[in-house]
Amino acid sequence: MTLVVAAALVDPDGRVLIAQRPEGKAMAGLWEFPGGKVEAGERPEDALIRELAEELSITVREPCLAPFTFASHSYENFHLLMPLYVCRRWEGTPVASHHAALKWIRPRDLMRDACAYPMPAADLPLLPMLRDLL
């Protein structure tokens, strides 16, 4: 089982940030919620704060991370468990340090135009919940 953690960064307009996986990585070209693997002995919140700093060059404080839901999905070679946190406050402007692109989009638009922003199978069940929240 692989434990990863992700964030639904929500802007004042109710849009979430999605990031496109770069060429050369597994699932290249797909859009995902930013985050990454939890290292051995690391708490999920600490991993997410670290990953957001590394991947997006933003600073997030733990009180700004609200546990929301999780994804559990079996891929061909591994099982993914992914807690998703909602975050509405951070410092800095997200930049695509480790991604091909970033996009702010409303969850309902992401669901309506899934072909424009294809996502990994594990992320898809999260969209209706985010739509209902926002």
A tleap script that builds the chain and sets N, CA, C and O, in Angstrom:
source leaprc.protein.ff14SB
mol = sequence {
  NMET THR LEU VAL VAL ALA ALA ALA LEU VAL
  ASP PRO ASP GLY ARG VAL LEU ILE ALA GLN
  ARG PRO GLU GLY LYS ALA MET ALA GLY LEU
  TRP GLU PHE PRO GLY GLY LYS VAL GLU ALA
  GLY GLU ARG PRO GLU ASP ALA LEU ILE ARG
  GLU LEU ALA GLU GLU LEU SER ILE THR VAL
  ARG GLU PRO CYS LEU ALA PRO PHE THR PHE
  ALA SER HIE SER TYR GLU ASN PHE HIE LEU
  LEU MET PRO LEU TYR VAL CYS ARG ARG TRP
  GLU GLY THR PRO VAL ALA SER HIE HIE ALA
  ALA LEU LYS TRP ILE ARG PRO ARG ASP LEU
  MET ARG ASP ALA CYS ALA TYR PRO MET PRO
  ALA ALA ASP LEU PRO LEU LEU PRO MET LEU
  ARG ASP LEU CLEU
}
set mol.1.N position { 0.844 -1.173 0.000 }
set mol.1.CA position { 0.000 0.000 0.000 }
set mol.1.C position { 0.891 1.239 0.000 }
set mol.1.O position { 1.899 1.292 0.705 }
set mol.2.N position { 0.512 2.219 -0.787 }
set mol.2.CA position { 1.225 3.477 -0.870 }
set mol.2.C position { 0.370 4.563 -0.235 }
set mol.2.O position { -0.784 4.755 -0.620 }
set mol.3.N position { 0.932 5.269 0.732 }
set mol.3.CA position { 0.226 6.365 1.397 }
set mol.3.C position { 0.716 7.679 0.832 }
set mol.3.O position { 1.890 8.030 0.951 }
set mol.4.N position { -0.203 8.399 0.217 }
set mol.4.CA position { 0.085 9.743 -0.274 }
set mol.4.C position { -0.939 10.680 0.341 }
set mol.4.O position { -1.994 10.244 0.803 }
set mol.5.N position { -0.630 11.951 0.345 }
set mol.5.CA position { -1.518 12.952 0.916 }
set mol.5.C position { -1.681 14.063 -0.107 }
set mol.5.O position { -0.742 14.385 -0.835 }
set mol.6.N position { -2.875 14.652 -0.167 }
set mol.6.CA position { -3.152 15.678 -1.171 }
set mol.6.C position { -3.950 16.818 -0.559 }
set mol.6.O position { -4.577 16.674 0.490 }
set mol.7.N position { -3.910 17.953 -1.243 }
set mol.7.CA position { -4.632 19.139 -0.795 }
set mol.7.C position { -5.541 19.657 -1.892 }
set mol.7.O position { -5.176 19.699 -3.067 }
set mol.8.N position { -6.728 20.046 -1.476 }
set mol.8.CA position { -7.610 20.826 -2.333 }
set mol.8.C position { -7.413 22.267 -1.889 }
set mol.8.O position { -8.061 22.733 -0.952 }
set mol.9.N position { -6.509 22.972 -2.572 }
set mol.9.CA position { -6.304 24.393 -2.280 }
set mol.9.C position { -7.476 25.138 -2.894 }
set mol.9.O position { -7.731 25.015 -4.092 }
set mol.10.N position { -8.190 25.910 -2.084 }
set mol.10.CA position { -9.399 26.594 -2.522 }
set mol.10.C position { -9.159 28.099 -2.490 }
set mol.10.O position { -8.780 28.650 -1.456 }
set mol.11.N position { -9.379 28.765 -3.629 }
set mol.11.CA position { -9.190 30.218 -3.691 }
set mol.11.C position { -10.490 30.936 -3.289 }
set mol.11.O position { -11.516 30.278 -3.114 }
set mol.12.N position { -10.470 32.250 -3.142 }
set mol.12.CA position { -11.672 32.978 -2.710 }
set mol.12.C position { -12.866 32.839 -3.662 }
set mol.12.O position { -14.001 33.092 -3.257 }
set mol.13.N position { -12.632 32.445 -4.905 }
set mol.13.CA position { -13.718 32.256 -5.873 }
set mol.13.C position { -14.280 30.838 -5.870 }
set mol.13.O position { -15.128 30.511 -6.700 }
set mol.14.N position { -13.815 29.983 -4.940 }
set mol.14.CA position { -14.319 28.617 -4.853 }
set mol.14.C position { -13.729 27.673 -5.879 }
set mol.14.O position { -14.301 26.621 -6.167 }
set mol.15.N position { -12.582 28.049 -6.431 }
set mol.15.CA position { -11.895 27.174 -7.380 }
set mol.15.C position { -10.820 26.392 -6.647 }
set mol.15.O position { -10.284 26.857 -5.641 }
set mol.16.N position { -10.502 25.197 -7.150 }
set mol.16.CA position { -9.433 24.383 -6.582 }
set mol.16.C position { -8.264 24.347 -7.560 }
set mol.16.O position { -8.430 24.485 -8.771 }
set mol.17.N position { -7.089 24.158 -6.995 }
set mol.17.CA position { -5.884 24.087 -7.813 }
set mol.17.C position { -5.624 22.643 -8.205 }
set mol.17.O position { -5.590 21.756 -7.352 }
set mol.18.N position { -5.441 22.412 -9.499 }
set mol.18.CA position { -5.016 21.107 -9.987 }
set mol.18.C position { -3.673 21.277 -10.675 }
set mol.18.O position { -3.367 22.338 -11.220 }
set mol.19.N position { -2.880 20.224 -10.644 }
set mol.19.CA position { -1.535 20.258 -11.187 }
set mol.19.C position { -1.373 19.122 -12.189 }
set mol.19.O position { -1.824 18.002 -11.952 }
set mol.20.N position { -0.729 19.421 -13.304 }
set mol.20.CA position { -0.531 18.412 -14.347 }
set mol.20.C position { 0.801 17.696 -14.136 }
set mol.20.O position { 1.853 18.323 -14.016 }
set mol.21.N position { 0.725 16.361 -14.093 }
set mol.21.CA position { 1.931 15.548 -13.905 }
set mol.21.C position { 2.859 15.722 -15.113 }
set mol.21.O position { 2.405 15.691 -16.257 }
set mol.22.N position { 4.159 15.903 -14.854 }
set mol.22.CA position { 5.090 16.161 -15.957 }
set mol.22.C position { 5.464 14.899 -16.724 }
set mol.22.O position { 5.258 13.780 -16.255 }
set mol.23.N position { 6.013 15.104 -17.901 }
set mol.23.CA position { 6.530 14.005 -18.709 }
set mol.23.C position { 7.614 13.281 -17.921 }
set mol.23.O position { 8.354 13.894 -17.151 }
set mol.24.N position { 7.698 11.971 -18.123 }
set mol.24.CA position { 8.706 11.177 -17.456 }
set mol.24.C position { 8.261 10.601 -16.120 }
set mol.24.O position { 8.952 9.754 -15.554 }
set mol.25.N position { 7.133 11.040 -15.614 }
set mol.25.CA position { 6.584 10.504 -14.357 }
set mol.25.C position { 5.434 9.559 -14.676 }
set mol.25.O position { 4.830 9.634 -15.746 }
set mol.26.N position { 5.143 8.669 -13.731 }
set mol.26.CA position { 3.969 7.803 -13.894 }
set mol.26.C position { 2.734 8.683 -14.067 }
set mol.26.O position { 2.615 9.725 -13.422 }
set mol.27.N position { 1.833 8.272 -14.919 }
set mol.27.CA position { 0.589 8.993 -15.204 }
set mol.27.C position { 0.844 10.407 -15.727 }
set mol.27.O position { 0.086 11.331 -15.432 }
set mol.28.N position { 1.918 10.570 -16.505 }
set mol.28.CA position { 2.273 11.872 -17.074 }
set mol.28.C position { 1.097 12.452 -17.857 }
set mol.28.O position { 0.388 11.733 -18.561 }
set mol.29.N position { 0.906 13.742 -17.724 }
set mol.29.CA position { -0.149 14.446 -18.439 }
set mol.29.C position { -1.469 14.503 -17.698 }
set mol.29.O position { -2.321 15.329 -18.026 }
set mol.30.N position { -1.660 13.640 -16.698 }
set mol.30.CA position { -2.904 13.675 -15.937 }
set mol.30.C position { -2.870 14.816 -14.924 }
set mol.30.O position { -1.804 15.240 -14.477 }
set mol.31.N position { -4.049 15.299 -14.575 }
set mol.31.CA position { -4.198 16.387 -13.611 }
set mol.31.C position { -4.525 15.797 -12.249 }
set mol.31.O position { -5.282 14.831 -12.154 }
set mol.32.N position { -3.956 16.375 -11.193 }
set mol.32.CA position { -4.136 15.834 -9.846 }
set mol.32.C position { -4.196 16.970 -8.836 }
set mol.32.O position { -3.910 18.125 -9.150 }
set mol.33.N position { -4.576 16.609 -7.615 }
set mol.33.CA position { -4.487 17.546 -6.515 }
set mol.33.C position { -3.046 17.495 -6.007 }
set mol.33.O position { -2.479 16.409 -5.885 }
set mol.34.N position { -2.447 18.647 -5.709 }
set mol.34.CA position { -1.046 18.634 -5.276 }
set mol.34.C position { -0.854 17.899 -3.956 }
set mol.34.O position { -1.740 17.879 -3.101 }
set mol.35.N position { 0.307 17.305 -3.812 }
set mol.35.CA position { 0.656 16.550 -2.616 }
set mol.35.C position { 1.734 15.549 -2.957 }
set mol.35.O position { 2.467 15.725 -3.930 }
set mol.36.N position { 1.836 14.494 -2.157 }
set mol.36.CA position { 2.853 13.498 -2.442 }
set mol.36.C position { 2.926 12.422 -1.385 }
set mol.36.O position { 2.073 12.326 -0.503 }
set mol.37.N position { 3.965 11.614 -1.493 }
set mol.37.CA position { 4.131 10.457 -0.606 }
set mol.37.C position { 4.453 10.881 0.822 }
set mol.37.O position { 5.156 11.859 1.074 }
set mol.38.N position { 3.907 10.103 1.731 }
set mol.38.CA position { 4.228 10.259 3.144 }
set mol.38.C position { 5.444 9.376 3.424 }
set mol.38.O position { 5.412 8.173 3.167 }
set mol.39.N position { 6.504 9.966 3.943 }
set mol.39.CA position { 7.728 9.214 4.231 }
set mol.39.C position { 7.580 8.452 5.545 }
set mol.39.O position { 6.750 8.799 6.385 }
set mol.40.N position { 8.386 7.418 5.712 }
set mol.40.CA position { 8.351 6.599 6.931 }
set mol.40.C position { 8.509 7.482 8.159 }
set mol.40.O position { 9.417 8.312 8.221 }
set mol.41.N position { 7.627 7.304 9.133 }
set mol.41.CA position { 7.674 8.060 10.376 }
set mol.41.C position { 7.136 9.473 10.286 }
set mol.41.O position { 7.161 10.202 11.278 }
set mol.42.N position { 6.648 9.878 9.124 }
set mol.42.CA position { 6.154 11.239 8.912 }
set mol.42.C position { 4.640 11.293 9.097 }
set mol.42.O position { 3.928 10.398 8.641 }
set mol.43.N position { 4.153 12.320 9.751 }
set mol.43.CA position { 2.709 12.514 9.875 }
set mol.43.C position { 2.163 13.038 8.545 }
set mol.43.O position { 2.864 13.772 7.848 }
set mol.44.N position { 0.935 12.680 8.179 }
set mol.44.CA position { 0.373 13.159 6.910 }
set mol.44.C position { 0.380 14.683 6.782 }
set mol.44.O position { 0.670 15.212 5.709 }
set mol.45.N position { 0.066 15.382 7.858 }
set mol.45.CA position { 0.048 16.851 7.796 }
set mol.45.C position { 1.435 17.410 7.514 }
set mol.45.O position { 1.586 18.343 6.725 }
set mol.46.N position { 2.447 16.838 8.160 }
set mol.46.CA position { 3.820 17.285 7.910 }
set mol.46.C position { 4.243 16.984 6.478 }
set mol.46.O position { 4.917 17.796 5.845 }
set mol.47.N position { 3.853 15.831 5.971 }
set mol.47.CA position { 4.177 15.470 4.589 }
set mol.47.C position { 3.525 16.444 3.616 }
set mol.47.O position { 4.154 16.870 2.647 }
set mol.48.N position { 2.281 16.795 3.867 }
set mol.48.CA position { 1.581 17.701 2.956 }
set mol.48.C position { 2.204 19.095 2.989 }
set mol.48.O position { 2.391 19.717 1.943 }
set mol.49.N position { 2.521 19.580 4.169 }
set mol.49.CA position { 3.170 20.893 4.282 }
set mol.49.C position { 4.503 20.880 3.523 }
set mol.49.O position { 4.824 21.830 2.810 }
set mol.50.N position { 5.264 19.812 3.679 }
set mol.50.CA position { 6.552 19.672 2.974 }
set mol.50.C position { 6.356 19.621 1.472 }
set mol.50.O position { 7.029 20.331 0.726 }
set mol.51.N position { 5.433 18.781 1.031 }
set mol.51.CA position { 5.197 18.616 -0.408 }
set mol.51.C position { 4.708 19.910 -1.063 }
set mol.51.O position { 5.136 20.238 -2.169 }
set mol.52.N position { 3.827 20.641 -0.400 }
set mol.52.CA position { 3.325 21.892 -0.971 }
set mol.52.C position { 4.437 22.928 -1.079 }
set mol.52.O position { 4.470 23.709 -2.030 }
set mol.53.N position { 5.340 22.937 -0.113 }
set mol.53.CA position { 6.489 23.845 -0.193 }
set mol.53.C position { 7.404 23.442 -1.343 }
set mol.53.O position { 7.857 24.294 -2.108 }
set mol.54.N position { 7.677 22.140 -1.466 }
set mol.54.CA position { 8.573 21.656 -2.525 }
set mol.54.C position { 7.966 21.825 -3.910 }
set mol.54.O position { 8.634 22.297 -4.830 }
set mol.55.N position { 6.700 21.439 -4.060 }
set mol.55.CA position { 6.075 21.404 -5.383 }
set mol.55.C position { 5.534 22.753 -5.850 }
set mol.55.O position { 5.572 23.060 -7.042 }
set mol.56.N position { 5.032 23.557 -4.918 }
set mol.56.CA position { 4.340 24.791 -5.306 }
set mol.56.C position { 4.990 26.060 -4.767 }
set mol.56.O position { 4.572 27.165 -5.111 }
set mol.57.N position { 6.004 25.908 -3.927 }
set mol.57.CA position { 6.682 27.049 -3.299 }
set mol.57.C position { 5.734 27.902 -2.459 }
set mol.57.O position { 5.834 29.129 -2.458 }
set mol.58.N position { 4.811 27.247 -1.741 }
set mol.58.CA position { 3.924 27.955 -0.833 }
set mol.58.C position { 4.142 27.443 0.590 }
set mol.58.O position { 4.631 26.334 0.805 }
set mol.59.N position { 3.768 28.274 1.542 }
set mol.59.CA position { 3.875 27.904 2.948 }
set mol.59.C position { 2.470 27.686 3.495 }
set mol.59.O position { 1.611 28.562 3.401 }
set mol.60.N position { 2.252 26.518 4.063 }
set mol.60.CA position { 0.968 26.172 4.666 }
set mol.60.C position { 1.233 25.828 6.126 }
set mol.60.O position { 2.206 25.145 6.446 }
set mol.61.N position { 0.375 26.297 6.990 }
set mol.61.CA position { 0.472 25.976 8.411 }
set mol.61.C position { -0.570 24.903 8.747 }
set mol.61.O position { -1.661 24.888 8.177 }
set mol.62.N position { -0.228 24.017 9.666 }
set mol.62.CA position { -1.101 22.894 9.990 }
set mol.62.C position { -2.534 23.297 10.353 }
set mol.62.O position { -3.463 22.617 9.921 }
set mol.63.N position { -2.765 24.379 11.133 }
set mol.63.CA position { -4.154 24.735 11.455 }
set mol.63.C position { -5.007 25.093 10.224 }
set mol.63.O position { -6.235 25.122 10.304 }
set mol.64.N position { -4.350 25.363 9.093 }
set mol.64.CA position { -5.076 25.699 7.863 }
set mol.64.C position { -5.448 24.468 7.041 }
set mol.64.O position { -6.101 24.592 6.005 }
set mol.65.N position { -5.040 23.283 7.492 }
set mol.65.CA position { -5.366 22.033 6.803 }
set mol.65.C position { -6.571 21.388 7.486 }
set mol.65.O position { -6.497 21.000 8.652 }
set mol.66.N position { -7.660 21.278 6.765 }
set mol.66.CA position { -8.866 20.647 7.299 }
set mol.66.C position { -9.033 19.272 6.662 }
set mol.66.O position { -9.245 19.183 5.452 }
set mol.67.N position { -8.942 18.182 7.456 }
set mol.67.CA position { -9.169 16.852 6.879 }
set mol.67.C position { -10.563 16.800 6.263 }
set mol.67.O position { -11.542 17.203 6.892 }
set mol.68.N position { -10.650 16.301 5.029 }
set mol.68.CA position { -11.929 16.331 4.318 }
set mol.68.C position { -12.455 14.933 4.009 }
set mol.68.O position { -13.551 14.574 4.439 }
set mol.69.N position { -11.688 14.151 3.273 }
set mol.69.CA position { -12.104 12.803 2.880 }
set mol.69.C position { -10.856 12.039 2.462 }
set mol.69.O position { -9.742 12.525 2.654 }
set mol.70.N position { -11.026 10.863 1.900 }
set mol.70.CA position { -9.869 10.113 1.426 }
set mol.70.C position { -10.266 9.287 0.214 }
set mol.70.O position { -11.443 9.027 -0.036 }
set mol.71.N position { -9.246 8.886 -0.526 }
set mol.71.CA position { -9.419 7.984 -1.657 }
set mol.71.C position { -8.693 6.688 -1.346 }
set mol.71.O position { -7.609 6.696 -0.763 }
set mol.72.N position { -9.297 5.574 -1.739 }
set mol.72.CA position { -8.677 4.258 -1.634 }
set mol.72.C position { -8.893 3.594 -2.984 }
set mol.72.O position { -10.025 3.320 -3.382 }
set mol.73.N position { -7.795 3.338 -3.680 }
set mol.73.CA position { -7.921 2.842 -5.049 }
set mol.73.C position { -6.823 1.833 -5.365 }
set mol.73.O position { -5.657 2.056 -5.039 }
set mol.74.N position { -7.192 0.733 -5.995 }
set mol.74.CA position { -6.219 -0.274 -6.427 }
set mol.74.C position { -5.829 -0.024 -7.875 }
set mol.74.O position { -6.650 -0.126 -8.786 }
set mol.75.N position { -4.566 0.303 -8.065 }
set mol.75.CA position { -3.988 0.380 -9.399 }
set mol.75.C position { -3.397 -0.990 -9.697 }
set mol.75.O position { -3.423 -1.874 -8.841 }
set mol.76.N position { -2.870 -1.176 -10.888 }
set mol.76.CA position { -2.346 -2.479 -11.299 }
set mol.76.C position { -1.223 -2.980 -10.391 }
set mol.76.O position { -1.185 -4.161 -10.044 }
set mol.77.N position { -0.310 -2.086 -10.006 }
set mol.77.CA position { 0.880 -2.508 -9.254 }
set mol.77.C position { 0.892 -2.104 -7.786 }
set mol.77.O position { 1.816 -2.474 -7.062 }
set mol.78.N position { -0.101 -1.361 -7.329 }
set mol.78.CA position { -0.099 -0.918 -5.931 }
set mol.78.C position { -1.500 -0.457 -5.536 }
set mol.78.O position { -2.355 -0.196 -6.381 }
set mol.79.N position { -1.702 -0.366 -4.227 }
set mol.79.CA position { -2.952 0.191 -3.700 }
set mol.79.C position { -2.628 1.557 -3.110 }
set mol.79.O position { -1.680 1.703 -2.338 }
set mol.80.N position { -3.423 2.553 -3.480 }
set mol.80.CA position { -3.207 3.923 -3.040 }
set mol.80.C position { -4.217 4.288 -1.958 }
set mol.80.O position { -5.418 4.065 -2.113 }
set mol.81.N position { -3.723 4.843 -0.876 }
set mol.81.CA position { -4.570 5.430 0.156 }
set mol.81.C position { -4.177 6.894 0.235 }
set mol.81.O position { -3.015 7.215 0.485 }
set mol.82.N position { -5.149 7.795 0.022 }
set mol.82.CA position { -4.838 9.214 -0.084 }
set mol.82.C position { -5.810 10.069 0.715 }
set mol.82.O position { -6.926 10.314 0.259 }
set mol.83.N position { -5.408 10.534 1.907 }
set mol.83.CA position { -6.204 11.530 2.609 }
set mol.83.C position { -6.185 12.846 1.813 }
set mol.83.O position { -5.151 13.245 1.278 }
set mol.84.N position { -7.340 13.504 1.748 }
set mol.84.CA position { -7.449 14.798 1.084 }
set mol.84.C position { -7.818 15.847 2.123 }
set mol.84.O position { -8.790 15.697 2.863 }
set mol.85.N position { -7.032 16.899 2.164 }
set mol.85.CA position { -7.267 18.026 3.062 }
set mol.85.C position { -7.747 19.219 2.245 }
set mol.85.O position { -7.347 19.389 1.093 }
set mol.86.N position { -8.598 20.038 2.837 }
set mol.86.CA position { -8.999 21.304 2.229 }
set mol.86.C position { -8.174 22.394 2.885 }
set mol.86.O position { -8.028 22.429 4.107 }
set mol.87.N position { -7.638 23.277 2.068 }
set mol.87.CA position { -6.817 24.381 2.558 }
set mol.87.C position { -7.261 25.663 1.860 }
set mol.87.O position { -7.266 25.743 0.632 }
set mol.88.N position { -7.631 26.657 2.651 }
set mol.88.CA position { -8.082 27.942 2.108 }
set mol.88.C position { -7.106 29.080 2.380 }
set mol.88.O position { -7.295 30.196 1.897 }
set mol.89.N position { -6.052 28.791 3.162 }
set mol.89.CA position { -5.085 29.842 3.508 }
set mol.89.C position { -3.665 29.306 3.367 }
set mol.89.O position { -3.338 28.224 3.854 }
set mol.90.N position { -2.845 30.080 2.697 }
set mol.90.CA position { -1.425 29.760 2.533 }
set mol.90.C position { -0.694 31.052 2.246 }
set mol.90.O position { -1.309 32.082 1.970 }
set mol.91.N position { 0.616 30.989 2.314 }
set mol.91.CA position { 1.455 32.147 2.012 }
set mol.91.C position { 2.190 31.885 0.706 }
set mol.91.O position { 2.726 30.799 0.486 }
set mol.92.N position { 2.207 32.897 -0.158 }
set mol.92.CA position { 2.885 32.785 -1.431 }
set mol.92.C position { 1.911 32.498 -2.559 }
set mol.92.O position { 0.723 32.266 -2.335 }
set mol.93.N position { 2.431 32.519 -3.760 }
set mol.93.CA position { 1.659 32.224 -4.959 }
set mol.93.C position { 2.132 30.896 -5.524 }
set mol.93.O position { 3.322 30.734 -5.798 }
set mol.94.N position { 1.218 29.935 -5.705 }
set mol.94.CA position { 1.645 28.633 -6.236 }
set mol.94.C position { 2.319 28.756 -7.603 }
set mol.94.O position { 1.833 29.443 -8.501 }
set mol.95.N position { 3.449 28.070 -7.729 }
set mol.95.CA position { 4.155 27.993 -9.007 }
set mol.95.C position { 4.399 26.523 -9.334 }
set mol.95.O position { 4.531 25.691 -8.436 }
set mol.96.N position { 4.457 26.218 -10.601 }
set mol.96.CA position { 4.617 24.829 -11.063 }
set mol.96.C position { 6.085 24.429 -11.046 }
set mol.96.O position { 6.712 24.315 -12.099 }
set mol.97.N position { 6.637 24.216 -9.849 }
set mol.97.CA position { 8.049 23.824 -9.728 }
set mol.97.C position { 8.296 22.400 -10.216 }
set mol.97.O position { 9.321 22.124 -10.839 }
set mol.98.N position { 7.354 21.492 -9.933 }
set mol.98.CA position { 7.521 20.083 -10.292 }
set mol.98.C position { 6.409 19.570 -11.201 }
set mol.98.O position { 6.303 18.363 -11.418 }
set mol.99.N position { 5.596 20.447 -11.724 }
set mol.99.CA position { 4.482 20.049 -12.587 }
set mol.99.C position { 4.603 20.724 -13.948 }
set mol.99.O position { 5.292 21.733 -14.097 }
set mol.100.N position { 3.928 20.156 -14.926 }
set mol.100.CA position { 3.923 20.742 -16.264 }
set mol.100.C position { 3.085 22.019 -16.293 }
set mol.100.O position { 3.398 22.949 -17.036 }
set mol.101.N position { 2.015 22.067 -15.482 }
set mol.101.CA position { 1.123 23.225 -15.475 }
set mol.101.C position { 0.260 23.196 -14.218 }
set mol.101.O position { 0.113 22.159 -13.571 }
set mol.102.N position { -0.303 24.350 -13.887 }
set mol.102.CA position { -1.267 24.489 -12.802 }
set mol.102.C position { -2.522 25.134 -13.366 }
set mol.102.O position { -2.456 25.894 -14.332 }
set mol.103.N position { -3.665 24.832 -12.761 }
set mol.103.CA position { -4.929 25.405 -13.226 }
set mol.103.C position { -5.882 25.554 -12.048 }
set mol.103.O position { -6.057 24.623 -11.262 }
set mol.104.N position { -6.495 26.727 -11.928 }
set mol.104.CA position { -7.569 26.939 -10.952 }
set mol.104.C position { -8.886 26.654 -11.652 }
set mol.104.O position { -9.167 27.221 -12.708 }
set mol.105.N position { -9.690 25.783 -11.072 }
set mol.105.CA position { -10.932 25.373 -11.732 }
set mol.105.C position { -11.971 24.982 -10.686 }
set mol.105.O position { -11.631 24.467 -9.621 }
set mol.106.N position { -13.227 25.228 -10.999 }
set mol.106.CA position { -14.310 24.814 -10.101 }
set mol.106.C position { -14.535 23.303 -10.249 }
set mol.106.O position { -14.500 22.780 -11.363 }
set mol.107.N position { -14.765 22.601 -9.131 }
set mol.107.CA position { -14.975 21.148 -9.224 }
set mol.107.C position { -16.103 20.765 -10.178 }
set mol.107.O position { -15.990 19.757 -10.876 }
set mol.108.N position { -17.180 21.534 -10.228 }
set mol.108.CA position { -18.289 21.191 -11.140 }
set mol.108.C position { -17.839 21.293 -12.598 }
set mol.108.O position { -18.277 20.508 -13.439 }
set mol.109.N position { -16.964 22.258 -12.898 }
set mol.109.CA position { -16.439 22.385 -14.262 }
set mol.109.C position { -15.473 21.254 -14.582 }
set mol.109.O position { -15.404 20.787 -15.719 }
set mol.110.N position { -14.739 20.822 -13.585 }
set mol.110.CA position { -13.817 19.696 -13.757 }
set mol.110.C position { -14.590 18.423 -14.077 }
set mol.110.O position { -14.158 17.615 -14.899 }
set mol.111.N position { -15.732 18.251 -13.424 }
set mol.111.CA position { -16.575 17.078 -13.674 }
set mol.111.C position { -17.240 17.167 -15.049 }
set mol.111.O position { -17.354 16.167 -15.758 }
set mol.112.N position { -17.673 18.359 -15.415 }
set mol.112.CA position { -18.390 18.553 -16.670 }
set mol.112.C position { -17.471 18.360 -17.874 }
set mol.112.O position { -17.898 17.841 -18.905 }
set mol.113.N position { -16.204 18.778 -17.745 }
set mol.113.CA position { -15.272 18.710 -18.866 }
set mol.113.C position { -14.088 17.809 -18.515 }
set mol.113.O position { -12.932 18.227 -18.588 }
set mol.114.N position { -14.389 16.574 -18.134 }
set mol.114.CA position { -13.360 15.623 -17.680 }
set mol.114.C position { -12.327 15.326 -18.767 }
set mol.114.O position { -11.187 14.983 -18.452 }
set mol.115.N position { -12.704 15.450 -20.030 }
set mol.115.CA position { -11.756 15.172 -21.118 }
set mol.115.C position { -10.675 16.245 -21.208 }
set mol.115.O position { -9.552 15.958 -21.624 }
set mol.116.N position { -11.001 17.474 -20.824 }
set mol.116.CA position { -10.025 18.563 -20.890 }
set mol.116.C position { -8.977 18.436 -19.794 }
set mol.116.O position { -7.833 18.854 -19.970 }
set mol.117.N position { -9.373 17.855 -18.656 }
set mol.117.CA position { -8.476 17.705 -17.514 }
set mol.117.C position { -8.567 16.277 -16.978 }
set mol.117.O position { -9.101 16.059 -15.891 }
set mol.118.N position { -8.051 15.305 -17.728 }
set mol.118.CA position { -8.122 13.911 -17.255 }
set mol.118.C position { -7.343 13.741 -15.961 }
set mol.118.O position { -6.251 14.286 -15.803 }
set mol.119.N position { -7.918 12.977 -15.036 }
set mol.119.CA position { -7.324 12.777 -13.718 }
set mol.119.C position { -7.096 11.295 -13.460 }
set mol.119.O position { -7.724 10.448 -14.095 }
set mol.120.N position { -6.196 10.978 -12.527 }
set mol.120.CA position { -6.022 9.574 -12.129 }
set mol.120.C position { -7.336 9.028 -11.558 }
set mol.120.O position { -8.133 9.775 -10.990 }
set mol.121.N position { -7.546 7.747 -11.712 }
set mol.121.CA position { -8.798 7.120 -11.263 }
set mol.121.C position { -9.063 7.354 -9.780 }
set mol.121.O position { -10.222 7.488 -9.385 }
set mol.122.N position { -8.033 7.407 -8.955 }
set mol.122.CA position { -8.225 7.604 -7.516 }
set mol.122.C position { -8.807 8.969 -7.191 }
set mol.122.O position { -9.489 9.118 -6.177 }
set mol.123.N position { -8.556 9.965 -8.025 }
set mol.123.CA position { -9.019 11.329 -7.757 }
set mol.123.C position { -10.488 11.545 -8.134 }
set mol.123.O position { -11.153 12.409 -7.563 }
set mol.124.N position { -10.985 10.778 -9.074 }
set mol.124.CA position { -12.328 11.028 -9.606 }
set mol.124.C position { -13.449 10.986 -8.563 }
set mol.124.O position { -14.331 11.844 -8.616 }
set mol.125.N position { -13.466 10.031 -7.611 }
set mol.125.CA position { -14.543 10.017 -6.617 }
set mol.125.C position { -14.524 11.224 -5.670 }
set mol.125.O position { -15.507 11.480 -4.974 }
set mol.126.N position { -13.423 11.954 -5.644 }
set mol.126.CA position { -13.319 13.122 -4.767 }
set mol.126.C position { -14.057 14.327 -5.339 }
set mol.126.O position { -14.458 15.219 -4.591 }
set mol.127.N position { -14.238 14.361 -6.646 }
set mol.127.CA position { -14.823 15.534 -7.298 }
set mol.127.C position { -16.252 15.848 -6.857 }
set mol.127.O position { -16.534 17.010 -6.566 }
set mol.128.N position { -17.170 14.878 -6.790 }
set mol.128.CA position { -18.528 15.226 -6.333 }
set mol.128.C position { -18.541 15.772 -4.915 }
set mol.128.O position { -19.335 16.660 -4.603 }
set mol.129.N position { -17.681 15.260 -4.058 }
set mol.129.CA position { -17.643 15.749 -2.679 }
set mol.129.C position { -17.155 17.186 -2.632 }
set mol.129.O position { -17.695 18.001 -1.884 }
set mol.130.N position { -16.125 17.507 -3.435 }
set mol.130.CA position { -15.647 18.873 -3.505 }
set mol.130.C position { -16.679 19.804 -4.124 }
set mol.130.O position { -16.851 20.941 -3.684 }
set mol.131.N position { -17.356 19.314 -5.139 }
set mol.131.CA position { -18.430 20.112 -5.756 }
set mol.131.C position { -19.485 20.457 -4.721 }
set mol.131.O position { -19.928 21.603 -4.648 }
set mol.132.N position { -19.891 19.489 -3.926 }
set mol.132.CA position { -20.920 19.724 -2.919 }
set mol.132.C position { -20.427 20.651 -1.815 }
set mol.132.O position { -21.213 21.423 -1.265 }
set mol.133.N position { -19.151 20.589 -1.484 }
set mol.133.CA position { -18.584 21.461 -0.451 }
set mol.133.C position { -18.532 22.897 -0.920 }
set mol.133.O position { -18.815 23.823 -0.161 }
set mol.134.N position { -18.163 23.078 -2.199 }
set mol.134.CA position { -17.939 24.424 -2.710 }
set mol.134.C position { -19.129 24.935 -3.500 }
set mol.134.O position { -19.100 26.059 -4.001 }
savepdb mol mol.pdb
quit
